[in-house]
Amino acid sequence: MSDSKDTAPGTTDLARFFRVGVPCSVADQRGVCVELRPKVVTDDIVVATVPDGSVFPGARITGRHYLDNCVKVLTLEVEEVEPTLPGRMDVLARVVEATDRGDERREARVAFDSPGTATLLETIDCSPDSRPGPMRVSEVSPAGVAFLSDRRFDRGDLVDLTFEDDAGGLIRCRVQVLGAERALYGRTRFAALITAIGELDQLRLDRLVSRCRLQHEARIAQGDDASVRELLAAARGQRGLRRIVSRAS
């Protein structure tokens, strides 16, 4: 699937994606996910409040926005930062790129097994001394993750996930829990939609999904070949058996 980029990102109507006073999640090139609370929104600029020290001038931050029939990824560059209230600062960010990734929600997840950590967003804000809990990724797609955890997460929870891809690189993203079901050994399997992911982490995830799909297709092909060989061997054995019976009679 090829991404389709808007030819004039400056004309993007940011008011469709950022609403004044409504928190939203973005991620920077380090993979750090940040809650951004817009204060001023124009066609190409967002002024918002964020936790102090969470972003810096020159940083590229990305936000994912799910429309009716596509996923829009907006990349903004932070131009200015200014401390305000204790623990908070204002940022001015300008949109530099808008990418239409199609309706990734329709893409099926593929099996992938990797250990990692999960941290509830409310836990990050309300209890700095808390630690991420262990989880295990079981499926991935460009827009979603399924993971196993002993911890309880409710539908709608925002959770920060960190896990390794098959090449040893880290993938970090913020997800929203969509549902849960019981899994083996008393664990719970959570299905989640990605709400924020950095550019490098998205690239790693896309490549991981592609490799997993190729491996899955290869296993299916090998299984089909094995089935064909098995049928041919059985057919040859039957013909041989018929020949032996006919000779004996």
The 8 nearest C-alpha neighbors of each residue, nearest first, counted from 0:
[[1, 2, 100, 101, 3, 103, 205, 209],
 [2, 0, 3, 100, 101, 99, 4, 98],
 [1, 3, 100, 99, 4, 98, 0, 101],
 [4, 2, 99, 98, 1, 100, 5, 101],
 [5, 3, 98, 97, 99, 6, 2, 96],
 [6, 4, 7, 97, 8, 98, 3, 96],
 [5, 7, 8, 4, 97, 96, 9, 3],
 [8, 6, 9, 5, 10, 11, 96, 97],
 [9, 7, 96, 11, 10, 97, 5, 95],
 [10, 8, 43, 7, 11, 94, 42, 95],
 [9, 11, 8, 7, 42, 12, 43, 13],
 [12, 10, 8, 9, 13, 42, 43, 7],
 [11, 13, 42, 14, 15, 10, 43, 41],
 [14, 12, 15, 16, 42, 11, 17, 43],
 [13, 15, 17, 16, 12, 18, 40, 41],
 [16, 14, 13, 12, 17, 18, 11, 64],
 [15, 17, 13, 14, 64, 18, 12, 62],
 [18, 16, 14, 13, 15, 19, 37, 40],
 [19, 17, 21, 14, 20, 37, 16, 40],
 [18, 20, 37, 38, 21, 39, 17, 40],
 [19, 21, 37, 36, 38, 18, 22, 47],
 [20, 22, 18, 19, 36, 23, 37, 17],
 [23, 21, 36, 35, 34, 20, 24, 37],
 [22, 24, 35, 34, 36, 21, 25, 17],
 [23, 25, 34, 33, 195, 35, 194, 62],
 [24, 26, 62, 195, 61, 33, 32, 60],
 [27, 25, 32, 197, 196, 60, 61, 31],
 [26, 28, 60, 197, 29, 30, 31, 59],
 [27, 29, 197, 30, 198, 59, 199, 60],
 [30, 28, 27, 31, 197, 26, 199, 200],
 [29, 31, 197, 28, 27, 171, 26, 32],
 [30, 32, 26, 29, 27, 33, 28, 197],
 [33, 31, 26, 25, 30, 173, 195, 24],
 [32, 34, 25, 24, 26, 35, 31, 53],
 [35, 33, 24, 23, 22, 49, 25, 36],
 [34, 36, 49, 23, 22, 24, 33, 48],
 [35, 37, 22, 47, 48, 20, 21, 23],
 [38, 36, 47, 19, 20, 39, 46, 35],
 [37, 39, 47, 19, 46, 20, 36, 40],
 [40, 38, 46, 45, 37, 19, 47, 41],
 [39, 41, 45, 44, 14, 46, 13, 38],
 [42, 40, 44, 43, 13, 45, 39, 14],
 [41, 43, 12, 13, 11, 10, 44, 9],
 [42, 44, 9, 94, 41, 93, 13, 11],
 [45, 43, 93, 41, 92, 40, 42, 94],
 [44, 46, 40, 92, 39, 91, 47, 93],
 [47, 45, 91, 39, 38, 90, 37, 92],
 [48, 46, 37, 38, 36, 90, 89, 35],
 [47, 49, 89, 36, 88, 35, 90, 37],
 [50, 48, 35, 88, 87, 51, 89, 34],
 [51, 49, 87, 53, 86, 88, 52, 48],
 [50, 52, 87, 86, 88, 53, 49, 82],
 [53, 51, 54, 50, 55, 88, 87, 49],
 [52, 54, 51, 50, 33, 49, 55, 31],
 [55, 53, 52, 58, 56, 27, 77, 51],
 [54, 56, 58, 57, 77, 80, 52, 53],
 [57, 55, 77, 78, 58, 79, 80, 54],
 [56, 58, 77, 76, 78, 55, 59, 79],
 [57, 59, 77, 56, 55, 76, 60, 54],
 [60, 58, 76, 75, 27, 28, 77, 57],
 [59, 61, 27, 75, 26, 74, 25, 58],
 [62, 60, 74, 25, 26, 73, 197, 75],
 [61, 63, 25, 73, 72, 195, 64, 24],
 [64, 62, 72, 71, 194, 195, 73, 65],
 [63, 65, 71, 70, 66, 72, 16, 62],
 [66, 64, 70, 69, 71, 63, 67, 68],
 [65, 67, 69, 68, 70, 64, 71, 102],
 [68, 66, 69, 65, 70, 102, 64, 101],
 [67, 69, 102, 66, 101, 70, 65, 103],
 [70, 68, 102, 101, 66, 67, 65, 71],
 [69, 71, 65, 100, 101, 102, 64, 99],
 [72, 70, 99, 64, 98, 63, 100, 73],
 [71, 73, 63, 98, 62, 97, 64, 70],
 [74, 72, 97, 62, 61, 96, 71, 75],
 [73, 75, 61, 96, 60, 94, 95, 97],
 [76, 74, 94, 93, 60, 95, 59, 92],
 [77, 75, 59, 92, 93, 58, 57, 78],
 [76, 78, 92, 56, 57, 58, 91, 79],
 [77, 79, 56, 92, 91, 57, 76, 93],
 [80, 78, 91, 56, 90, 77, 81, 92],
 [79, 81, 90, 89, 91, 56, 88, 55],
 [80, 82, 89, 88, 83, 90, 79, 91],
 [83, 81, 88, 89, 87, 84, 80, 51],
 [84, 82, 88, 87, 81, 89, 85, 86],
 [83, 85, 87, 86, 82, 88, 51, 89],
 [86, 84, 87, 83, 82, 51, 88, 50],
 [85, 87, 51, 50, 84, 88, 83, 82],
 [88, 86, 51, 50, 84, 85, 49, 83],
 [89, 87, 82, 83, 51, 81, 48, 49],
 [88, 90, 48, 81, 47, 80, 82, 49],
 [91, 89, 80, 47, 46, 79, 48, 92],
 [90, 92, 46, 79, 78, 45, 77, 80],
 [91, 93, 77, 76, 45, 78, 44, 75],
 [92, 94, 44, 75, 76, 43, 95, 45],
 [95, 93, 75, 43, 74, 96, 76, 44],
 [96, 94, 75, 74, 8, 93, 76, 9],
 [97, 95, 74, 8, 73, 94, 98, 75],
 [96, 98, 73, 5, 8, 72, 4, 74],
 [97, 99, 4, 72, 71, 3, 100, 5],
 [98, 100, 71, 3, 101, 70, 4, 2],
 [101, 99, 2, 70, 98, 71, 3, 69],
 [102, 100, 69, 70, 99, 103, 68, 2],
 [101, 103, 69, 104, 68, 70, 105, 100],
 [104, 102, 105, 106, 101, 142, 141, 70],
 [103, 105, 102, 106, 142, 143, 107, 70],
 [106, 104, 103, 102, 107, 142, 108, 101],
 [107, 105, 103, 104, 108, 140, 102, 141],
 [106, 108, 105, 109, 140, 104, 139, 103],
 [109, 107, 140, 139, 138, 106, 110, 143],
 [108, 110, 138, 139, 111, 140, 107, 212],
 [109, 111, 138, 137, 139, 108, 112, 211],
 [112, 110, 138, 137, 109, 139, 113, 136],
 [111, 113, 137, 136, 110, 135, 114, 138],
 [112, 114, 136, 135, 163, 162, 115, 111],
 [115, 113, 135, 162, 134, 136, 112, 163],
 [114, 116, 162, 134, 161, 135, 133, 113],
 [115, 117, 133, 134, 132, 161, 131, 160],
 [118, 116, 160, 132, 131, 159, 134, 133],
 [119, 117, 131, 159, 158, 120, 132, 160],
 [118, 120, 158, 122, 121, 157, 159, 123],
 [119, 121, 123, 122, 158, 157, 118, 124],
 [122, 120, 124, 123, 119, 125, 157, 126],
 [121, 123, 119, 125, 120, 126, 124, 129],
 [124, 122, 120, 121, 127, 126, 125, 119],
 [123, 125, 121, 122, 126, 120, 127, 119],
 [126, 124, 122, 123, 121, 127, 120, 129],
 [125, 127, 122, 128, 129, 123, 124, 121],
 [128, 126, 129, 123, 125, 124, 122, 130],
 [129, 127, 126, 130, 123, 122, 125, 131],
 [130, 128, 127, 126, 122, 131, 123, 118],
 [129, 131, 132, 128, 118, 127, 123, 122],
 [132, 130, 118, 117, 116, 133, 129, 119],
 [131, 133, 117, 116, 118, 130, 134, 150],
 [134, 132, 116, 115, 117, 131, 148, 135],
 [133, 135, 148, 116, 115, 147, 114, 117],
 [134, 136, 114, 147, 146, 113, 115, 137],
 [135, 137, 146, 113, 112, 138, 145, 114],
 [136, 138, 112, 111, 146, 145, 110, 135],
 [139, 137, 110, 145, 111, 109, 108, 144],
 [140, 138, 144, 108, 109, 143, 145, 111],
 [139, 141, 108, 143, 142, 208, 144, 109],
 [142, 140, 205, 143, 204, 103, 208, 139],
 [143, 141, 193, 140, 103, 192, 104, 144],
 [144, 142, 192, 140, 193, 191, 139, 141],
 [143, 145, 139, 191, 138, 190, 140, 146],
 [146, 144, 190, 138, 189, 137, 136, 191],
 [145, 147, 136, 137, 189, 135, 188, 144],
 [148, 146, 188, 135, 187, 134, 189, 136],
 [147, 149, 134, 150, 187, 186, 135, 146],
 [148, 150, 186, 187, 151, 147, 134, 185],
 [151, 149, 148, 152, 132, 187, 186, 134],
 [150, 152, 149, 153, 148, 187, 179, 189],
 [151, 153, 156, 150, 154, 176, 119, 189],
 [152, 154, 156, 155, 151, 176, 178, 179],
 [153, 155, 176, 177, 178, 156, 152, 179],
 [154, 156, 176, 175, 153, 177, 157, 178],
 [157, 155, 176, 175, 153, 154, 158, 152],
 [158, 156, 175, 120, 174, 119, 155, 176],
 [157, 159, 119, 174, 118, 120, 173, 156],
 [158, 160, 173, 118, 117, 172, 174, 119],
 [161, 159, 117, 172, 171, 116, 173, 158],
 [160, 162, 171, 116, 115, 170, 117, 172],
 [163, 161, 115, 170, 169, 114, 113, 160],
 [164, 162, 169, 168, 167, 170, 113, 165],
 [163, 165, 166, 168, 167, 169, 207, 162],
 [166, 164, 167, 163, 207, 168, 113, 111],
 [167, 165, 164, 168, 163, 207, 169, 203],
 [166, 168, 164, 163, 165, 169, 162, 170],
 [169, 167, 163, 164, 166, 170, 165, 203],
 [168, 170, 163, 162, 164, 171, 167, 161],
 [169, 171, 200, 162, 161, 163, 168, 172],
 [172, 170, 161, 30, 160, 200, 169, 196],
 [171, 173, 196, 160, 195, 159, 174, 170],
 [172, 174, 159, 195, 158, 194, 193, 160],
 [175, 173, 193, 194, 192, 158, 157, 191],
 [174, 176, 157, 192, 191, 156, 155, 177],
 [175, 177, 191, 154, 155, 156, 178, 190],
 [178, 176, 191, 154, 190, 155, 175, 192],
 [177, 179, 190, 154, 189, 176, 180, 191],
 [178, 180, 189, 188, 190, 187, 181, 177],
 [181, 179, 188, 187, 182, 189, 178, 190],
 [180, 182, 187, 188, 186, 179, 183, 185],
 [181, 183, 187, 186, 188, 185, 180, 184],
 [182, 184, 185, 186, 181, 187, 188, 147],
 [185, 183, 186, 182, 187, 181, 149, 147],
 [186, 184, 183, 182, 187, 181, 149, 148],
 [185, 187, 149, 182, 184, 148, 183, 181],
 [188, 186, 181, 182, 147, 148, 180, 149],
 [187, 189, 147, 180, 179, 146, 182, 181],
 [190, 188, 179, 146, 145, 178, 147, 191],
 [189, 191, 145, 178, 177, 176, 144, 179],
 [190, 192, 176, 177, 175, 144, 143, 174],
 [191, 193, 143, 175, 174, 142, 194, 144],
 [194, 192, 174, 143, 142, 195, 173, 175],
 [193, 195, 174, 173, 63, 192, 175, 24],
 [196, 194, 173, 25, 26, 24, 172, 62],
 [195, 197, 172, 26, 201, 200, 173, 30],
 [198, 196, 26, 30, 27, 28, 200, 199],
 [197, 199, 201, 200, 28, 202, 196, 61],
 [200, 198, 202, 201, 197, 203, 28, 30],
 [199, 201, 203, 170, 197, 202, 198, 204],
 [202, 200, 204, 198, 199, 203, 197, 205],
 [203, 201, 199, 205, 200, 204, 206, 198],
 [204, 202, 200, 206, 201, 205, 207, 199],
 [203, 205, 207, 201, 202, 206, 200, 208],
 [206, 204, 202, 208, 207, 203, 141, 201],
 [205, 207, 209, 203, 204, 208, 210, 202],
 [206, 208, 204, 210, 209, 205, 203, 211],
 [207, 209, 211, 205, 206, 210, 140, 212],
 [210, 208, 206, 212, 207, 211, 213, 205],
 [211, 209, 213, 207, 212, 208, 214, 206],
 [212, 210, 208, 214, 213, 209, 215, 207],
 [213, 211, 215, 209, 214, 210, 216, 208],
 [212, 214, 210, 216, 215, 211, 217, 209],
 [215, 213, 217, 211, 212, 216, 210, 218],
 [214, 216, 212, 218, 217, 213, 211, 219],
 [217, 215, 219, 213, 218, 214, 212, 220],
 [216, 218, 214, 220, 219, 215, 213, 221],
 [219, 217, 221, 215, 220, 216, 222, 214],
 [218, 220, 222, 216, 217, 221, 223, 215],
 [221, 219, 217, 223, 222, 218, 216, 224],
 [222, 220, 224, 218, 223, 219, 217, 225],
 [221, 223, 219, 225, 220, 224, 218, 226],
 [222, 224, 226, 220, 225, 221, 219, 227],
 [225, 223, 221, 227, 226, 222, 220, 228],
 [224, 226, 222, 228, 223, 227, 229, 221],
 [225, 227, 223, 229, 224, 228, 222, 230],
 [228, 226, 224, 230, 229, 225, 231, 223],
 [229, 227, 231, 225, 226, 230, 232, 224],
 [228, 230, 226, 232, 227, 231, 225, 233],
 [231, 229, 233, 227, 232, 228, 234, 226],
 [232, 230, 234, 228, 233, 229, 235, 227],
 [231, 233, 235, 229, 234, 230, 228, 236],
 [232, 234, 236, 230, 231, 235, 229, 237],
 [235, 233, 231, 237, 236, 232, 230, 238],
 [236, 234, 232, 238, 237, 233, 239, 231],
 [235, 237, 233, 239, 234, 238, 240, 232],
 [238, 236, 240, 234, 239, 235, 241, 233],
 [239, 237, 241, 235, 240, 236, 234, 242],
 [238, 240, 236, 242, 237, 241, 235, 243],
 [239, 241, 237, 243, 238, 242, 236, 244],
 [242, 240, 238, 244, 239, 243, 245, 237],
 [241, 243, 239, 245, 240, 244, 246, 238],
 [242, 244, 240, 246, 241, 245, 247, 239],
 [245, 243, 241, 247, 246, 242, 240, 248],
 [246, 244, 242, 248, 247, 243, 241, 240],
 [245, 247, 243, 248, 244, 242, 241, 240],
 [246, 248, 244, 245, 243, 242, 241, 240],
 [247, 245, 246, 244, 243, 242, 241, 240]]
